[in-house]
Amino acid sequence: MSDRVPTRFVRTLLRMVGDNGYDFSAVLNDAGLEFNPLDETDPAYRAEVSAMQYSRVYQSVLSQLQDETFGTTGSDLVTPGAFRMMCYCIISCGNLGQAIQRASEFYRTFFDERSQLYANFSDHYARVGYRSSAHLQRARVGVSDAYGLSMWHRFFGWLCGRPLELKRVDFAGSRPQRLEKYERLFGCPLYFGQPHDLLYFDSACLAWPIVHTEHSLREFLRTAPYQLLLMENNLDADNLSAQVKAMIGHDFSEGFPGFETISAALNMSAPTLRRRLKREGTTFQRLKDEARCEAAILCLDRQELSINDVAMQMGFTDPSAFHRSFKKWTGQTPGQFRAARRRRES
């Protein structure tokens, strides 16, 4: 799992701000970036930024432009808040197939063709993506085309708490110059000059249960696309442990979901779940500790939160207990960890 994002992604966002007549210096300030990503001659320029810095830029940009699509619509015509409302519409779905169909219906009901999510399911493959206009088929595939499909791919994996293996990806545009970057992004065969921009994956994945709730969705939306950027796309992570961790989530201010609750959601008895986790070399307590550690790191990256604030969000009533636990998890105190991250970003 990498927590670095190419600076060129930040450049794309800043150009959106500039093209709309906004001054992006405040955006850089809020993100803690001490160089201008548009100026590669800047002595402080870096080829990569942290995922959290990128997410801060994204949150600032969508706040200024009133666009909350996180690059997933392929259009600039989406009403503010559309992606957020779509998420709340689908989070109660029983499985991935239902969620995709509801998301597709949401965009089909409210927006024009360029903003609609196309979905087609067969016995073998599920195809999800965008219908493309004829004039777009002659253009070369760009970063924004790949980014939109990649975010849907990761979002579907996030919903189910496990990585989604792609069988192929189609692009309406022509082959890009730096093909290897697109191949690394999707990890499957890529086809160009196709009728639509589409992700292909096994239809069996449509039956995967949605493991998140409105509670964990709120945390996701507050920091998006941070969790998508850090998502583990290693297919070896396609196991029960990953699903349980996803159901535990990252927001512990209101406590943990109980073991019985999670086992019931996975349609298995508590002894069966305990036995299967043991077979994977872990326990429910260990997964809770790992989820809590990851959530604490996420919160410590938010400079506006004090360490005591982070402790409370992790469900610790005593900050000293949080310090002890965090040091046990990482070998560093929360303050040492935060200082080290700041030095790295500088």
C-alpha positions in Angstrom: 0.0 0.0 0.0 1.5 3.4 -1.1 0.6 6.7 0.5 2.2 8.8 -2.2 0.4 10.4 -5.2 2.2 11.8 -8.3 2.3 15.6 -8.2 0.9 15.7 -11.7 -2.5 14.7 -10.2 -2.4 17.9 -8.1 -1.5 19.9 -11.2 -4.7 18.7 -12.8 -6.8 19.9 -9.9 -5.0 23.3 -9.7 -5.6 23.9 -13.4 -9.4 23.3 -12.8 -9.2 26.0 -10.1 -7.2 28.4 -12.3 -9.5 27.8 -15.3 -12.5 28.9 -13.2 -10.7 32.1 -12.1 -9.8 31.2 -8.6 -6.6 31.8 -6.8 -5.2 28.4 -5.6 -2.6 29.7 -3.1 -5.1 29.1 -0.3 -5.6 25.6 -1.6 -1.8 24.9 -1.3 -1.7 26.5 2.1 -4.6 24.3 3.4 -2.9 21.2 2.1 0.5 22.0 3.6 2.3 22.2 0.3 5.3 24.5 0.3 5.9 24.5 -3.4 3.9 25.3 -6.5 3.0 22.0 -8.3 2.7 23.9 -11.6 6.3 25.1 -11.4 8.7 22.2 -11.9 11.7 24.7 -11.6 10.7 25.5 -8.0 13.7 24.4 -5.8 11.2 22.8 -3.3 9.4 20.9 -6.1 8.7 17.2 -5.5 7.5 14.6 -7.9 5.2 13.1 -5.3 3.0 14.3 -2.4 1.3 12.4 0.4 -2.2 10.9 -0.3 -3.5 13.1 2.5 -2.1 16.2 1.0 -3.6 15.3 -2.3 -7.0 14.7 -0.6 -6.8 18.1 1.1 -6.2 19.7 -2.3 -9.2 17.8 -3.6 -11.5 18.7 -0.8 -10.5 22.4 -1.2 -11.0 22.3 -4.9 -14.4 20.6 -4.7 -15.4 23.2 -2.0 -14.5 26.1 -4.3 -15.9 24.5 -7.5 -18.9 22.9 -5.7 -18.1 19.6 -7.3 -18.2 16.5 -5.2 -17.8 13.8 -7.9 -14.2 12.9 -7.1 -13.6 12.5 -10.8 -16.1 9.6 -11.2 -18.6 11.1 -13.6 -16.6 12.0 -16.6 -18.5 15.3 -17.0 -18.5 18.8 -15.6 -22.3 18.9 -15.6 -23.0 17.1 -12.3 -24.9 19.1 -9.6 -23.0 19.7 -6.4 -23.5 16.9 -3.9 -24.5 14.3 -6.5 -21.8 11.7 -5.7 -22.5 12.1 -2.0 -26.2 11.6 -2.4 -25.6 8.6 -4.7 -23.5 7.0 -2.0 -26.3 7.4 0.5 -28.7 5.9 -2.0 -26.6 2.7 -2.5 -25.1 2.1 0.9 -28.1 0.1 2.1 -27.9 -2.3 -1.0 -27.4 -5.9 -0.2 -24.6 -6.6 -2.8 -22.4 -5.0 -5.4 -24.7 -5.7 -8.3 -27.6 -4.0 -6.6 -25.4 -1.0 -5.7 -24.2 -0.6 -9.3 -27.7 -0.8 -10.7 -29.0 1.8 -8.2 -26.0 4.1 -8.9 -26.7 3.8 -12.7 -30.4 4.6 -12.1 -29.5 7.6 -10.0 -27.3 9.2 -12.7 -29.7 8.2 -15.5 -32.6 9.8 -13.6 -31.0 13.2 -12.9 -28.2 13.8 -15.4 -27.4 13.9 -19.1 -25.7 11.1 -21.0 -22.2 12.3 -20.3 -22.7 12.0 -16.6 -24.5 8.6 -16.6 -23.0 5.4 -15.4 -23.5 2.6 -17.9 -23.9 -1.0 -16.6 -24.4 -4.2 -18.4 -24.3 -7.7 -16.8 -24.0 -11.0 -18.5 -23.5 -14.6 -17.2 -19.7 -14.1 -17.5 -18.8 -10.4 -17.2 -20.1 -7.3 -15.6 -19.4 -4.2 -17.7 -19.5 -0.8 -16.0 -18.4 2.6 -17.3 -19.4 5.5 -19.6 -21.1 5.7 -23.0 -18.9 7.8 -25.2 -19.8 10.3 -27.9 -18.5 9.6 -31.4 -16.2 12.6 -31.4 -14.4 11.4 -28.2 -13.4 8.2 -29.9 -10.9 10.0 -32.0 -9.1 11.6 -29.1 -6.1 10.1 -27.3 -6.9 8.6 -23.9 -5.9 11.0 -21.1 -5.2 10.9 -17.4 -8.8 12.1 -16.6 -10.3 9.2 -18.6 -8.2 6.7 -16.7 -8.7 8.4 -13.3 -12.5 8.3 -13.6 -12.6 4.6 -14.3 -10.0 3.8 -11.7 -11.9 5.7 -9.0 -15.0 3.6 -9.8 -12.9 0.4 -9.7 -11.5 1.3 -6.3 -14.9 2.5 -5.0 -16.5 -0.8 -5.8 -13.7 -2.6 -4.0 -14.2 -0.2 -1.0 -17.9 -1.0 -0.9 -17.2 -4.7 -0.6 -14.0 -4.5 1.6 -11.9 -6.4 -0.9 -10.0 -5.7 -4.2 -11.9 -6.3 -7.4 -10.0 -8.1 -10.1 -10.4 -6.5 -13.5 -10.5 -8.8 -16.6 -10.1 -5.9 -19.2 -10.6 -2.2 -19.6 -11.9 -0.5 -22.7 -11.3 3.1 -23.8 -13.0 4.9 -26.6 -9.9 7.0 -27.1 -6.7 6.0 -28.9 -3.7 4.5 -27.3 -1.9 6.9 -24.9 1.8 7.7 -25.1 2.9 6.3 -21.8 0.9 3.1 -21.9 2.8 1.4 -19.1 1.4 3.7 -16.5 -2.2 2.8 -17.5 -1.3 -0.9 -17.4 0.1 -0.5 -13.9 -3.0 1.4 -12.8 -5.5 -1.3 -13.9 -3.4 -4.5 -13.9 -5.2 -6.1 -16.9 -5.4 -6.0 -20.7 -6.4 -2.6 -22.1 -8.2 -2.0 -25.4 -8.4 1.3 -27.3 -10.7 2.7 -29.9 -13.7 0.9 -28.4 -17.4 2.1 -28.4 -17.3 2.8 -24.6 -15.1 3.4 -21.6 -15.7 0.2 -19.6 -14.4 -1.9 -16.7 -14.9 -5.6 -17.1 -14.9 -8.0 -14.1 -16.3 -11.4 -13.3 -20.1 -11.5 -12.8 -19.7 -13.6 -9.6 -18.4 -10.4 -7.9 -21.9 -8.9 -8.2 -23.0 -11.1 -5.4 -20.4 -9.7 -3.0 -22.1 -8.1 0.0 -21.8 -4.4 0.8 -19.9 -4.3 4.1 -20.1 -0.6 4.8 -22.8 1.4 6.6 -23.9 5.1 6.8 -21.6 5.4 9.7 -18.4 4.4 7.8 -19.7 6.2 4.7 -19.6 9.5 6.6 -15.9 9.1 7.4 -15.2 8.0 3.8 -16.9 11.1 2.3 -15.2 13.5 4.8 -11.7 12.5 3.6 -12.3 11.2 0.1 -10.6 10.2 -2.1 -7.9 9.4 0.6 -9.2 5.9 1.4 -9.5 5.0 -2.3 -6.0 6.1 -3.0 -4.7 4.0 -0.2 -6.8 1.0 -1.0 -5.0 -2.3 -1.1 -5.3 -3.6 -4.7 -3.3 -6.8 -4.0 -5.6 -9.6 -4.9 -4.1 -11.7 -2.1 -6.1 -9.4 0.2 -9.3 -10.9 -1.1 -10.1 -12.7 2.1 -12.4 -12.8 5.1 -10.0 -10.7 7.2 -10.2 -7.8 4.7 -14.0 -7.9 4.7 -14.1 -7.9 8.5 -11.7 -4.9 8.7 -13.8 -3.0 6.2 -16.9 -3.6 8.3 -15.0 -2.4 11.5 -14.4 0.8 9.5 -12.4 3.9 10.6 -14.7 5.8 12.9 -14.7 4.6 16.5 -16.1 7.7 18.2 -19.3 5.7 18.8 -17.6 2.4 19.5 -16.9 -0.8 17.6 -19.4 -3.0 15.8 -19.6 -6.2 17.8 -18.3 -9.6 16.8 -21.9 -11.1 16.7 -23.1 -8.1 14.5 -20.3 -8.7 12.0 -20.7 -12.5 11.9 -24.5 -12.0 11.3 -23.8 -9.5 8.5 -21.5 -12.1 6.9 -24.2 -14.8 7.2 -22.2 -17.1 9.4 -22.2 -18.1 13.1 -19.7 -16.5 15.5 -17.7 -19.8 16.0 -17.4 -20.2 12.2 -16.1 -16.7 11.8 -13.7 -17.2 14.6 -12.5 -20.4 13.1 -12.0 -18.9 9.6 -10.1 -15.9 10.9 -7.8 -18.3 12.8 -7.3 -20.2 9.6 -6.1 -16.9 8.0 -3.7 -16.3 10.9 -5.6 -13.6 12.7 -8.2 -12.8 15.3 -11.0 -10.3 15.7 -9.1 -8.4 18.3 -6.0 -8.1 16.1 -8.2 -6.8 13.2 -9.7 -4.3 15.5 -6.3 -3.1 16.6 -5.1 -2.9 12.9 -8.3 -0.9 12.0 -7.8 1.4 14.9 -4.2 2.0 14.1 -5.0 2.8 10.5 -7.8 5.2 11.5 -5.5 6.9 14.0 -2.8 7.4 11.3 -5.5 8.9 9.1 -6.6 11.3 11.8 -3.0 12.3 12.7 -2.5 13.4 9.1 -5.3 16.0 9.7 -3.3 18.9 11.2 -6.5 20.6 12.5 -7.0 17.8 15.0 -5.1 17.8 18.3 -3.7 14.5 19.5 -6.4 14.5 22.3 -9.0 15.0 19.6 -7.6 12.0 17.7 -7.7 10.0 21.0 -11.4 10.8 21.4 -12.2 9.9 17.8 -10.5 6.5 18.4 -12.8 5.9 21.3 -10.3 6.5 24.1 -11.6 8.5 27.0 -8.1 8.7 28.5 -5.5 10.2 26.1 -2.7 8.4 27.9 -4.3 5.1 27.0 -4.3 6.2 23.4 -0.5 7.1 23.6 0.3 3.7 25.0 -1.8 1.8 22.5 -0.4 3.8 19.5 3.2 3.2 20.7 2.4 -0.5 20.9 1.0 -0.5 17.4 3.7 1.6 15.7 6.7 1.9 18.0 6.2 5.7 18.2 4.1 8.0 20.3 1.4 9.9 18.3 3.5 13.1 18.6 6.6 11.4 17.3 4.7 9.9 14.4 3.1 13.2 13.5 6.4 15.0 13.6 8.0 12.3 11.4 5.3 12.7 8.8 5.7 16.4 8.8 9.4 16.1 8.2 8.8 13.6 5.4 6.3 15.9 3.7 8.7 18.9 4.0 
